[in-house]
Amino acid sequence: MVCLALDRTRDLVVKWAQGGAGRVNLSLQTKSTTQESFVGCSFEATAGSGSIPHELLELLEQAVKGTFRTGASNSVPFMLGGQQMVFNAQTGKSFGVTFSN
């Protein structure tokens, strides 16, 4: 597992290549013995980058370690037997995180 250093006082900017249809999803999670915190953002894949504002990062539980998850998703609506349905495909990868403050 890769471990990333993260500064809560700065926006977390993430860039990706070859963005196509769908969305890029970013999330951070911290967990202590008494509380769990989660922050997530979703961006159009064609944007090529996204930023999680530091104001959201500062809301995370004051843990030293956490999990950063990246992923992609795409949804396609369709009709089935007269009912509106949605097909959703997702993929993702998790990384360990240490917080610098």
ABEGO torsion letter per residue (X at the ends): XBBBBBBAABBBBBBBBGBBBEBBBBBBBBBBAABBBBBBBBBBAAAGBBBBBAAAAAABBBBABBBBBBBBBBBBBBBBGGBBBBBBBBBBBBBBBBBAX
